[in-house]
Amino acid sequence: MWDYTDKVKDHFLNPRNVGEIENPDGVAEVGSIACGDALKFTFKLDENGKILEARFKTFGCASAIASASAMTEMIKGMTVEEAAKVTNQDIANYLGGLPDEKMHCSVLGREALEKAISFYKGSPVQAEEEKIVCECFGVTQKEIERAVRENRLSSVEEVTNYTKAGGGCGNCHPLIQEIIDSVLAQPGATLPVIPKLSNIKKIKMIEETLEREIRPALKHDGGDIELVDVVGNRVMVATRGACSSCQAANLTLKNFVEVKLREQVWPDLVVEEVSA
């Protein structure tokens, strides 16, 4: 039994934005039923160039459904440029985390978003003449290299969790390890060493960052934020003032509050809004 967060369960049992948009501005199909996960994603822009509607159809597990549902919710109200910056880790964080073995579902969502944006810009992603590393799941060298680089992967097991590569017969494991070693050998690609941080120190740094970097900016626009609790890497906050009724509050929490806390305190922090 996978250890799913309440938010993953909610988006699986009550998926948002299921369906397909007629005459979409962006469209993408990624994955394949043969490999176990397939996703069709469409979006439409409003007159201001922001994503008005986003919908998906998927064949896959609970994590695949939840990841696609979360991704469509995250990007609504964003410009195409803002949506292009959404990473698979952002999708997983929005859900409060995914089991390591299910991270490939967030990667599938990010790939669909990227491909749909390319379609909108008039430059559809072309199938590349590239060697398939994992024959069982059709994963290419480029896909593995990107997963390693963007998610700081350092083992074959991690690559399997994020891409499915190596999850079948296992014959490609040596080649996957060669790719990992090659990526990490590139200048500036060494995995960062993250120092240990006690929970007490983490909470103190979060409080200091909220007071110094975040609350002044929110108060300037009539809003505020309150730290409710910290459980592991989950930072639970309550919005106050103008932020409590703002439709863009979730974007502010993810694109400003969470980004600042990750920069100043810990790279894996996830901000969640709670009622308090």
C-alpha positions in Angstrom: 0.0 0.0 0.0 1.4 3.4 -1.1 1.6 6.1 1.6 -0.4 8.8 -0.2 -1.0 12.3 1.3 -4.6 13.4 1.8 -4.2 15.8 -1.1 -3.2 13.0 -3.5 -6.2 11.0 -2.3 -8.5 14.0 -2.8 -7.3 14.7 -6.4 -7.6 11.0 -7.2 -11.1 10.5 -5.8 -12.3 14.0 -6.9 -10.1 14.8 -9.9 -10.5 18.4 -11.2 -10.7 19.4 -14.8 -11.4 16.0 -16.4 -12.2 16.1 -20.1 -11.0 17.7 -23.3 -11.3 21.3 -24.6 -12.7 21.8 -28.1 -10.4 23.9 -30.3 -7.7 24.2 -27.6 -4.8 26.6 -27.8 -2.4 23.9 -26.6 -2.7 20.1 -26.8 -0.4 17.2 -26.0 -0.4 13.4 -25.7 2.3 11.7 -23.8 3.1 8.2 -22.5 1.4 5.1 -23.8 -1.2 2.6 -22.6 1.3 -0.1 -23.3 3.7 1.3 -20.8 1.0 1.8 -18.2 0.5 5.6 -18.2 -1.0 7.8 -20.9 -2.1 11.4 -20.7 -3.9 13.8 -23.0 -3.8 17.5 -22.0 -5.4 20.6 -23.5 -5.6 24.2 -22.4 -7.2 27.4 -23.6 -6.1 31.0 -23.1 -8.3 34.1 -22.2 -8.1 37.5 -23.9 -5.2 38.5 -21.7 -3.1 35.5 -22.6 -3.6 33.7 -19.3 -4.7 30.0 -19.0 -8.4 30.1 -18.6 -9.1 26.4 -18.8 -7.0 23.3 -18.6 -8.3 19.7 -18.9 -6.9 16.2 -19.0 -7.8 12.6 -19.8 -5.5 9.9 -18.4 -5.0 6.2 -18.3 -3.0 5.4 -15.2 -2.8 4.9 -11.5 -4.0 7.1 -8.6 -0.8 9.1 -8.7 -1.1 9.7 -12.5 -4.7 11.0 -12.1 -3.8 13.1 -9.0 -0.7 14.6 -10.8 -2.7 15.5 -13.9 -5.5 17.0 -11.8 -3.0 19.0 -9.7 -1.1 20.3 -12.7 -4.3 21.6 -14.4 -5.3 23.4 -11.1 -1.8 24.9 -10.7 -1.5 26.5 -14.1 -5.0 28.1 -14.3 -4.5 31.9 -14.2 -0.8 31.6 -15.3 0.6 33.0 -18.5 2.2 30.5 -20.8 5.6 31.7 -19.8 4.8 31.2 -16.1 3.3 27.7 -16.8 6.5 26.8 -18.7 8.5 27.2 -15.4 6.4 24.5 -13.6 8.5 21.5 -12.8 7.6 17.9 -12.0 8.8 18.6 -8.4 6.4 21.6 -8.2 3.5 19.2 -9.1 4.6 16.7 -6.5 5.0 19.4 -3.9 1.5 20.8 -4.7 0.2 17.4 -3.7 2.2 17.3 -0.5 4.6 14.8 -2.0 4.4 11.5 -3.9 5.9 8.1 -3.0 9.3 7.8 -4.6 8.1 5.0 -6.8 5.4 7.2 -8.2 7.4 10.3 -9.1 7.3 9.4 -12.8 3.6 10.5 -12.7 4.6 14.0 -12.0 7.2 13.8 -14.8 4.5 12.7 -17.2 2.4 15.8 -16.2 5.3 18.1 -16.8 6.1 16.5 -20.2 2.4 17.0 -21.2 2.5 20.7 -20.2 5.8 21.3 -22.0 4.6 19.6 -25.2 1.3 21.5 -25.2 3.1 24.8 -24.8 5.3 24.0 -27.7 2.2 23.2 -29.8 0.7 26.6 -28.8 3.9 28.4 -29.9 3.8 26.7 -33.2 6.8 24.5 -32.7 5.6 21.0 -31.8 8.2 18.8 -30.2 9.5 16.6 -32.9 10.3 12.9 -32.3 14.0 12.7 -32.2 16.3 10.1 -33.6 17.6 9.0 -30.3 18.7 5.7 -28.8 16.1 4.0 -26.6 17.8 3.0 -23.4 15.0 1.2 -21.7 13.2 -1.0 -24.3 10.6 -2.2 -21.8 9.2 1.3 -21.3 10.6 3.2 -24.4 12.6 5.7 -22.3 15.3 7.6 -24.2 18.8 8.8 -23.1 17.6 12.4 -23.3 14.7 11.7 -20.9 17.0 10.0 -18.4 19.6 12.8 -18.6 17.0 15.4 -18.0 15.5 13.6 -15.0 18.9 13.2 -13.4 19.8 16.8 -14.0 16.5 18.4 -12.8 15.8 16.1 -9.9 19.4 15.5 -8.6 19.2 11.7 -9.1 22.2 9.6 -8.3 21.1 6.0 -8.5 19.4 3.6 -11.0 16.6 3.1 -8.5 15.9 6.8 -8.5 15.9 7.0 -12.3 13.4 4.1 -12.3 11.1 6.0 -9.9 11.2 9.1 -12.0 11.1 7.7 -15.5 10.3 4.0 -15.3 13.5 3.2 -17.1 15.0 0.0 -15.7 11.8 -1.1 -14.1 11.3 -4.1 -16.4 13.9 -6.7 -17.3 16.8 -4.7 -15.8 19.2 -5.2 -18.8 19.6 -1.4 -19.2 20.8 -0.8 -15.6 24.5 -0.6 -16.5 23.7 1.9 -19.3 21.5 4.0 -16.9 24.4 4.1 -14.4 26.7 5.3 -17.2 24.3 8.1 -18.1 24.1 9.1 -14.4 27.8 9.2 -14.1 28.2 11.2 -17.3 25.6 13.8 -16.2 27.1 14.2 -12.8 30.6 14.5 -14.3 29.6 17.6 -16.2 30.8 21.0 -14.8 28.3 22.3 -12.2 26.3 19.1 -12.1 27.6 17.7 -8.9 24.8 17.1 -6.4 24.7 19.7 -3.8 25.6 18.8 -0.2 22.7 19.8 2.0 23.7 20.3 5.6 21.8 18.7 8.4 19.2 21.0 10.0 17.4 20.2 13.3 13.6 20.8 13.4 14.0 23.5 16.0 16.5 25.4 13.8 14.3 24.8 10.7 11.3 26.3 12.5 13.3 29.3 13.7 14.7 30.0 10.2 11.2 29.7 8.7 9.9 32.2 11.3 12.7 34.6 10.6 12.3 34.4 6.8 8.5 35.0 7.1 9.2 38.1 9.2 12.0 39.4 7.1 11.3 38.5 3.5 7.6 37.6 3.2 5.2 39.4 5.6 6.4 42.9 4.7 5.6 42.2 1.0 2.2 40.8 1.8 1.3 43.6 4.2 2.1 46.1 1.5 -0.9 44.8 -0.5 -3.1 44.5 2.6 -2.4 40.8 3.2 -0.6 38.8 5.8 0.4 35.2 6.7 0.6 33.2 9.9 2.8 30.1 10.6 0.5 27.4 12.0 2.8 24.3 12.2 5.8 22.6 10.7 5.7 18.8 10.2 8.9 17.5 8.5 9.2 19.6 5.3 5.5 20.6 5.3 5.0 24.3 6.3 1.4 24.9 7.2 0.3 28.5 7.1 -2.9 30.5 7.3 -3.5 33.6 5.1 -4.9 36.8 6.6 -6.2 40.1 5.4 -6.6 40.5 1.7 -4.7 37.2 1.1 -7.5 35.2 2.7 -10.0 36.2 0.0 -7.7 36.6 -2.9 -8.3 34.1 -5.8 -4.6 34.1 -6.6 -3.6 33.3 -3.0 -2.5 29.7 -3.9 -0.2 31.1 -6.6 1.3 33.5 -4.1 1.9 30.7 -1.6 3.6 28.5 -4.2 5.4 31.1 -6.4 6.5 33.5 -3.7 6.2 32.1 -0.1 7.4 28.6 -0.9 10.1 29.9 -3.3 11.5 32.2 -0.6 11.5 29.6 2.1 13.2 27.1 -0.2 15.9 29.7 -1.0 16.4 30.9 2.6 15.8 27.7 4.7 15.5 24.3 3.0 15.2 23.3 -0.7 12.5 20.6 -0.1 10.0 22.7 1.9 6.3 22.5 0.8 3.9 25.3 1.8 0.3 24.3 2.6 -2.6 26.5 3.5 -4.8 25.5 6.4 -7.7 27.0 8.3 -6.7 28.4 11.6 
